[in-house]
């Protein structure tokens, strides 16, 4: 009766799931030889960033004219002040 060795795993720094090393890209920049994010998270990053930008643009378009949203703080534009 032979036992299979345990598969080496790593926790993805983005999704926080423990996954086998096969789903991480090899990288000499990391001590263990693999990237800190799994392949799924790496491939999903551009999509998530695009969706975040689209939400920000929609939010800014909904703002009243002359008002700028800056991290939850409303500020008047230079033209509105003078």
FITI-982697 format. One record per residue: residue number from 1; residue in one letter; x, y, z of N, C-alpha, C, O, CB in turn. Coordinates in pm, whole numbers, m for minus. Glycine has a CB too. Example, Ala and Ser with C-alpha at 12.3 -4.5 7.8 and 13.67 -1.06 7.14 Angstrom:
1:A:1319:m569:780:1230:m450:780:1320:m330:780:1424:m332:846:1131:m447:905
2:S:1285:m225:708:1367:m106:714:1290:3:787:1341:114:804:1408:m60:572
//
This chain:
1:X:85:m116:0:0:0:0:91:124:0:163:148:96:m97:m1:122
2:X:86:200:m107:169:320:m114:83:443:m86:m34:451:m124:237:332:m252
3:X:145:538:m19:74:661:13:126:771:m78:246:780:m103:91:700:163
4:X:36:855:m127:77:966:m210:131:1077:m121:73:1106:m16:m41:1016:m297
5:X:240:1139:m162:289:1252:m82:190:1367:m90:122:1385:m192:430:1297:m130
6:X:182:1445:16:92:1559:17:135:1660:m89:254:1685:m107:88:1626:157
7:X:39:1715:m156:69:1818:m254:107:1945:m179:44:1981:m80:m52:1844:m349
8:X:210:2011:m227:251:2138:m166:144:2243:m198:96:2251:m311:393:2183:m218
9:X:109:2321:m100:7:2423:m118:60:2559:m73:164:2570:m8:m121:2387:m41
10:X:m15:2661:m110:20:2797:m74:m111:2876:m65:m209:2842:m131:119:2860:m179
11:X:m112:2980:17:m231:3064:30:m214:3186:m61:m113:3257:m54:m253:3108:179
12:X:m312:3207:m145:m311:3322:m236:m332:3449:m155:m420:3454:m69:m420:3308:m347
13:X:m252:3551:m181:m261:3676:m106:m381:3761:m146:m412:3859:m78:m135:3756:m124
14:X:m448:3725:m254:m564:3804:m297:m696:3738:m258:m781:3802:m197:m559:3826:m448
15:X:m713:3611:m292:m839:3544:m260:m834:3471:m126:m937:3427:m75:m875:3445:m370
16:X:m715:3457:m70:m692:3395:61:m734:3249:66:m768:3196:172:m767:3472:168
17:X:m731:3183:m49:m762:3040:m54:m633:2960:m57:m535:3002:m119:m849:3006:m178
18:X:m633:2846:12:m517:2757:6:m531:2674:m121:m631:2605:m141:m506:2665:134
19:X:m429:2682:m205:m436:2618:m336:m305:2545:m364:m202:2580:m306:m467:2722:m447
20:X:m307:2445:m452:m183:2373:m487:m87:2464:m563:m129:2557:m631:m215:2249:m572
21:X:42:2438:m550:142:2519:m617:126:2521:m769:175:2613:m835:280:2470:m581
22:X:60:2421:m824:41:2414:m969:m42:2531:m1022:m35:2561:m1141:m27:2282:m1006
23:X:m119:2597:m937:m202:2709:m983:m136:2844:m957:m201:2947:m966:m339:2705:m915
24:X:m8:2843:m925:71:2966:m909:177:2969:m1019:228:2865:m1059:137:2974:m767
25:X:209:3088:m1067:315:3101:m1166:451:3090:m1098:468:3140:m987:303:3234:m1242
26:X:548:3025:m1162:683:3022:m1105:744:3162:m1108:724:3237:m1203:773:2922:m1181
27:X:819:3196:m1005:883:3327:m999:1004:3321:m908:994:3278:m793:784:3435:m952
28:X:1117:3365:m958:1238:3366:m877:1240:3483:m780:1331:3494:m697:1362:3370:m967
29:X:1141:3572:m789:1135:3688:m700:1085:3652:m560:1101:3730:m467:1045:3793:m761
30:X:1025:3535:m545:970:3493:m417:1051:3378:m360:1103:3295:m434:823:3453:m433
31:X:1062:3374:m228:1146:3274:m161:1105:3131:m194:1190:3044:m209:1139:3295:m10
32:X:974:3107:m207:928:2970:m236:928:2938:m385:900:2825:m423:789:2950:m180
33:X:960:3038:m469:970:3013:m612:841:3031:m689:836:2998:m808:1021:2878:m635
34:X:736:3082:m624:607:3100:m690:550:3237:m656:579:3293:m550:508:2988:m650
35:X:468:3291:m747:407:3422:m723:316:3417:m601:280:3309:m555:328:3468:m846
36:X:278:3534:m548:195:3539:m428:46:3532:m459:m35:3515:m368:225:3664:m351
37:X:7:3546:m588:m133:3535:m628:m151:3416:m721:m65:3389:m805:m181:3665:m696
38:X:m263:3346:m706:m290:3231:m793:m321:3279:m934:m349:3398:m955:m408:3146:m737
39:X:m316:3189:m1030:m338:3225:m1170:m477:3286:m1192:m492:3379:m1271:m321:3102:m1259
40:X:m577:3234:m1123:m713:3287:m1138:m717:3434:m1098:m776:3516:m1168:m813:3206:m1054
41:X:m655:3468:m985:m654:3607:m939:m572:3696:m1033:m609:3811:m1056:m598:3616:m797
42:X:m462:3644:m1086:m381:3721:m1180:m462:3751:m1306:m459:3864:m1355:m251:3645:m1217
43:X:m535:3653:m1357:m612:3673:m1480:m736:3760:m1456:m781:3829:m1547:m654:3539:m1538
44:X:m792:3757:m1334:m910:3838:m1302:m877:3983:m1271:m966:4068:m1275:m983:3777:m1185
45:X:m752:4014:m1240:m715:4151:m1200:m751:4257:m1303:m809:4359:m1265:m568:4156:m1172
46:X:m719:4240:m1432:m756:4344:m1529:m907:4367:m1536:m952:4481:m1551:m703:4307:m1668
47:X:m985:4261:m1527:m1131:4273:m1531:m1181:4352:m1410:m1263:4443:m1425:m1199:4134:m1536
48:X:m1132:4317:m1291:m1174:4388:m1170:m1134:4535:m1174:m1210:4621:m1132:m1114:4320:m1045
49:X:m1014:4564:m1224:m968:4702:m1234:m1054:4781:m1333:m1089:4896:m1307:m819:4707:m1277
50:X:m1089:4720:m1445:m1174:4787:m1544:m1312:4816:m1484:m1365:4925:m1503:m1189:4700:m1671
51:X:m1369:4720:m1411:m1499:4740:m1348:m1491:4851:m1243:m1585:4930:m1230:m1549:4610:m1283
52:X:m1382:4859:m1167:m1364:4962:m1066:m1359:5100:m1132:m1421:5195:m1084:m1237:4937:m984
53:X:m1283:5110:m1243:m1274:5238:m1315:m1410:5280:m1371:m1447:5397:m1366:m1172:5228:m1429
54:X:m1486:5183:m1426:m1618:5214:m1482:m1713:5264:m1373:m1789:5358:m1396:m1677:5091:m1551
55:X:m1709:5202:m1255:m1794:5248:m1144:m1755:5389:m1101:m1842:5471:m1072:m1783:5151:m1023
56:X:m1624:5418:m1098:m1578:5551:m1059:m1624:5656:m1160:m1667:5765:m1121:m1425:5554:m1046
57:X:m1615:5624:m1288:m1658:5718:m1392:m1808:5743:m1381:m1852:5858:m1394:m1622:5664:m1533
58:X:m1887:5640:m1358:m2031:5656:m1343:m2063:5741:m1220:m2152:5826:m1224:m2100:5519:m1332
59:X:m1991:5718:m1113:m2013:5794:m990:m1980:5941:m1011:m2053:6029:m966:m1928:5736:m875
60:X:m1869:5968:m1080:m1829:6107:m1106:m1926:6175:m1202:m1950:6295:m1191:m1687:6111:m1161
61:X:m1981:6100:m1297:m2076:6157:m1392:m2206:6195:m1322:m2275:6286:m1367:m2104:6057:m1506
62:X:m2239:6128:m1214:m2362:6156:m1140:m2346:6275:m1046:m2446:6323:m991:m2404:6034:m1062
63:X:m2225:6324:m1026:m2200:6437:m935:m2253:6566:m997:m2248:6583:m1118:m2049:6450:m903
64:X:m2304:6657:m914:m2349:6787:m966:m2235:6862:m1032:m2119:6845:m992:m2410:6872:m853
65:X:m2265:6944:m1129:m2163:7022:m1200:m2090:7114:m1103:m2153:7181:m1021:m2226:7104:m1315
66:X:m1958:7116:m1114:m1879:7204:m1029:m1837:7142:m898:m1766:7205:m820:m1954:7327:m1002
67:X:m1878:7017:m871:m1842:6951:m746:m1754:6832:m779:m1787:6753:m868:m1968:6907:m666
68:X:m1645:6818:m709:m1552:6708:m729:m1560:6615:m609:m1556:6662:m495:m1407:6758:m751
69:X:m1571:6484:m633:m1567:6386:m526:m1422:6346:m505:m1358:6296:m597:m1657:6262:m558
70:X:m1371:6366:m387:m1232:6330:m358:m1230:6242:m235:m1213:6291:m123:m1143:6457:m338
71:X:m1246:6113:m255:m1238:6019:m144:m1344:6043:m38:m1315:6032:81:m1103:6025:m81
72:X:m1466:6075:m78:m1573:6095:19:m1584:6239:65:m1679:6273:136:m1551:6005:136
73:X:m1489:6324:28:m1493:6465:67:m1536:6545:m55:m1478:6530:m163:m1353:6514:121
74:X:m1636:6628:m39:m1681:6711:m151:m1602:6840:m152:m1578:6901:m47:m1833:6740:m141
75:X:m1560:6882:m269:m1485:7005:m283:m1535:7081:m404:m1575:7020:m504:m1332:6977:m294
76:X:m1533:7211:m398:m1570:7292:m512:m1452:7302:m607:m1336:7296:m566:m1617:7431:m468
77:X:m1483:7319:m736:m1375:7340:m832:m1320:7480:m816:m1381:7563:m749:m1423:7317:m976
78:X:m1206:7507:m876:m1142:7638:m868:m1237:7747:m920:m1245:7855:m863:m1010:7639:m949
79:X:m1310:7717:m1029:m1402:7815:m1088:m1516:7848:m992:m1563:7962:m990:m1459:7762:m1221
80:X:m1561:7752:m915:m1672:7774:m822:m1628:7860:m702:m1709:7933:m645:m1727:7639:m772
81:X:m1501:7853:m665:m1450:7929:m551:m1437:8075:m588:m1473:8162:m509:m1315:7873:m503
82:X:m1386:8104:m707:m1361:8242:m750:m1474:8285:m836:m1475:8398:m884:m1227:8257:m824
//
